[in-house]
């Protein structure tokens, strides 16, 4: 069960993550821990001594002010919902928050983070990759445009037979059990053989858990796979996506797989990803 939830609260746009994380804790009668980073100024050796001490102090104070403002919004929402909650702040220099958060998130059942806003890049953007690839726990990414609480009436499960997809489905089982409809979505670039029904075994598996499943096999044609998925969930009226997260680390930088990168960039629904 999802009893212990970590929520990375983005300083620039806390509301989408705050509302979603609090409603998740309310739905599963769990605890939610709000987390934020206070970023320390980065001063190069060449600039050291050239920047006035009061400017550096102001930057630190501004970081603390933003974190406290995010915590205030989180605290109000959690108290209003009557859920168990706590807050933690961490000191970090830009670029290190992802690694730190990934390690912290290992001690929770689930992590909730915000989708980076391409129009407003900031230091918090590394939280998604840190949670997905560094925590070993399922990660829910909430779109920066999302408003409202957790809704699980119709869930789209992206299935390609991979290890990551299987892991995501297992991690999402407490959420799947609350759905009224589950669409297993398979996207291919070619036609299947007439006697081949990919995904039927997964549909059978989920049906044995008494889950309301339907199998949908889509042809991407010349369209990118992630666009095919997002187009389908929009037409189907889905509330939530479950999928594997693909990528690897190279020189401490995360290299995302094409579908994962495309989904994260264009995400319009909350999505659970597992790696």
C-alpha positions in Angstrom: 0.0 0.0 0.0 1.0 3.6 -0.5 1.3 4.7 3.1 4.5 6.9 3.0 4.7 9.4 0.2 7.5 11.9 -0.7 6.5 15.0 -2.5 9.2 17.3 -4.1 7.6 20.7 -4.0 8.8 22.9 -6.9 9.5 26.5 -5.6 8.2 28.2 -8.7 4.9 26.3 -9.1 4.0 24.4 -5.9 0.2 24.1 -6.3 0.0 21.3 -8.8 2.3 19.0 -6.8 0.9 20.1 -3.4 -2.8 19.4 -4.3 -2.0 16.1 -6.0 0.3 14.8 -3.2 -2.1 15.7 -0.4 -5.0 14.1 -2.2 -2.9 10.9 -2.7 -2.3 10.8 1.0 -6.0 11.3 1.7 -7.0 8.6 -0.8 -4.7 6.0 0.8 -4.9 7.2 4.3 -1.1 7.7 4.3 1.5 10.2 5.3 3.0 12.8 2.9 6.3 14.4 3.4 6.8 17.7 1.6 10.4 18.4 0.5 12.1 21.4 -0.9 15.6 22.6 -1.6 17.4 25.8 -0.6 20.0 26.4 -3.2 23.4 27.8 -2.2 25.1 30.4 -4.4 27.7 29.0 -6.7 30.8 31.2 -6.6 33.7 30.4 -8.8 37.3 30.8 -7.7 37.7 33.8 -10.0 34.6 35.5 -8.6 35.4 34.7 -5.0 35.9 38.0 -3.1 34.4 40.1 -5.9 30.8 39.5 -4.8 29.8 41.4 -1.8 29.0 39.3 1.3 25.5 41.0 1.6 24.6 39.8 -1.9 25.5 36.3 -1.1 23.6 36.5 2.1 20.6 37.9 0.2 20.7 35.0 -2.2 20.6 32.5 0.6 17.8 34.3 2.4 15.8 34.4 -0.9 16.2 30.6 -1.3 14.9 30.1 2.3 12.0 32.4 1.7 10.9 30.5 -1.4 11.1 27.2 0.4 9.2 28.5 3.4 6.5 29.9 1.0 6.2 26.5 -0.6 5.9 24.8 2.8 3.2 27.2 3.9 1.1 26.3 0.9 1.7 22.6 1.5 0.9 22.9 5.2 -2.4 24.7 4.6 -3.5 22.0 2.1 -2.5 19.1 4.3 -4.2 20.5 7.4 -7.3 21.3 5.4 -7.4 17.7 4.2 -6.7 16.3 7.7 -3.8 14.1 6.5 -0.6 13.2 8.3 2.3 15.3 6.9 5.7 16.7 7.6 8.3 18.9 5.8 12.0 18.7 5.2 14.3 21.2 3.5 17.7 20.4 2.1 20.8 22.5 1.3 22.2 22.0 -2.2 24.1 23.7 -4.9 22.5 23.8 -8.4 22.7 20.5 -10.2 23.0 18.3 -7.1 19.4 18.3 -6.0 18.5 15.3 -8.2 21.1 13.0 -6.7 20.2 14.1 -3.2 16.5 13.7 -3.7 16.9 10.3 -5.4 18.7 9.0 -2.3 16.1 10.5 0.1 13.2 9.1 -1.9 14.4 5.5 -1.5 12.9 5.5 2.0 9.4 6.1 0.8 6.7 4.1 -1.0 6.1 6.6 -3.8 7.6 9.9 -5.0 5.6 12.7 -6.5 7.4 15.4 -8.6 6.4 18.2 -10.9 7.0 18.2 -14.7 9.6 20.8 -15.7 8.1 23.9 -17.3 10.1 24.6 -20.5 9.1 28.2 -20.3 10.5 28.6 -16.8 13.6 26.4 -16.3 14.9 26.3 -12.8 17.2 24.2 -10.5 14.3 22.0 -9.4 14.0 20.5 -12.9 16.5 17.7 -12.1 14.2 16.2 -9.5 12.3 14.1 -12.1 15.4 12.2 -13.3 16.8 12.0 -9.7 13.6 10.3 -8.5 13.0 8.1 -11.5 16.6 6.8 -11.9 18.0 7.3 -8.4 15.3 6.2 -6.0 14.4 2.7 -7.0 10.8 3.7 -6.2 7.8 4.5 -8.5 7.6 8.2 -9.4 4.5 10.1 -10.3 5.1 13.1 -12.6 2.4 15.8 -12.3 2.1 18.2 -15.3 2.9 21.8 -14.5 -0.5 22.7 -16.1 -2.4 20.2 -14.0 -4.9 21.4 -11.4 -7.0 19.3 -9.1 -6.7 16.2 -6.9 -6.0 12.6 -7.7 -8.4 11.0 -10.1 -8.2 7.4 -11.2 -11.5 6.6 -13.0 -9.8 5.7 -16.2 -6.1 4.6 -16.3 -4.0 4.0 -19.4 -1.3 1.3 -19.0 1.4 1.5 -21.6 2.7 -2.0 -22.4 5.7 -3.0 -24.5 6.6 -6.2 -22.7 9.7 -4.6 -21.2 11.1 -5.0 -17.7 10.4 -1.4 -16.9 6.8 -1.6 -18.1 6.3 -4.7 -15.9 7.8 -3.0 -12.9 5.5 0.0 -13.4 2.4 -2.1 -13.5 3.4 -3.9 -10.3 4.2 -0.6 -8.6 0.8 0.9 -9.8 -1.3 -2.0 -8.5 -2.8 0.0 -5.5 -3.8 2.7 -8.0 -5.1 0.3 -10.6 -7.4 -1.3 -8.0 -9.3 2.0 -7.7 -9.9 2.4 -11.4 -13.3 2.0 -13.1 -11.7 1.3 -16.5 -8.1 0.3 -17.5 -6.9 0.5 -21.0 -3.8 -1.5 -21.9 -2.2 0.5 -24.7 0.3 -1.1 -27.1 1.9 1.0 -29.8 3.7 -0.7 -32.7 5.2 0.4 -36.0 4.0 -2.6 -37.9 0.9 -4.8 -38.3 0.6 -7.9 -36.2 0.2 -11.4 -37.6 -3.4 -12.4 -37.8 -3.0 -15.1 -35.0 -0.9 -12.8 -32.8 -2.6 -10.8 -30.1 0.2 -9.0 -28.2 -0.8 -7.9 -24.7 -3.5 -10.6 -24.2 -1.4 -12.3 -21.5 -1.1 -9.0 -19.6 -4.9 -8.4 -19.9 -5.5 -11.9 -18.6 -3.1 -11.3 -15.7 -4.8 -8.1 -14.7 -8.3 -9.6 -15.1 -7.3 -12.3 -12.5 -6.9 -9.4 -10.1 -10.5 -8.5 -10.9 -9.5 -5.4 -12.7 -11.7 -3.9 -15.5 -9.3 -4.2 -18.5 -9.5 -3.7 -22.2 -6.7 -4.2 -24.7 -6.0 -1.6 -27.4 -3.3 -2.1 -30.1 -2.4 1.1 -31.9 -0.3 1.6 -35.0 2.0 4.6 -34.8 2.6 4.8 -38.5 4.8 7.8 -39.2 4.0 9.4 -35.8 6.3 9.2 -32.8 5.2 6.6 -30.2 4.8 9.2 -27.5 2.5 11.3 -29.6 0.4 8.2 -30.4 0.1 7.5 -26.7 -0.8 11.1 -25.7 -3.3 11.3 -28.6 -5.0 8.1 -27.4 -5.3 9.1 -23.8 -6.8 12.5 -24.8 -9.4 10.9 -27.0 -10.2 8.2 -24.4 -10.6 10.7 -21.5 -7.9 9.0 -19.4 -7.1 10.4 -16.0 -3.8 8.7 -15.4 -0.9 7.0 -17.2 1.2 4.1 -16.1 4.4 3.4 -18.0 8.0 2.3 -17.7 10.7 4.9 -17.6 13.7 4.4 -19.8 17.2 5.9 -19.6 20.7 5.5 -18.2 23.3 7.6 -16.5 26.3 8.9 -18.4 28.9 10.9 -16.5 26.3 11.7 -13.8 23.9 13.0 -16.5 20.7 11.2 -17.2 20.1 10.2 -20.8 16.4 9.6 -21.3 15.0 7.1 -23.8 13.0 8.6 -26.7 9.5 7.8 -25.5 10.2 8.7 -21.9 11.8 12.0 -23.0 8.8 12.8 -25.3 6.2 11.9 -22.7 8.0 14.0 -20.0 8.2 17.0 -22.3 4.6 16.8 -23.6 2.8 15.3 -20.6 -0.8 16.4 -20.1 -1.9 13.8 -17.5 -0.3 12.7 -14.2 1.9 9.6 -15.0 3.4 6.9 -12.8 6.8 5.8 -14.1 9.1 3.1 -12.9 12.7 2.3 -13.9 
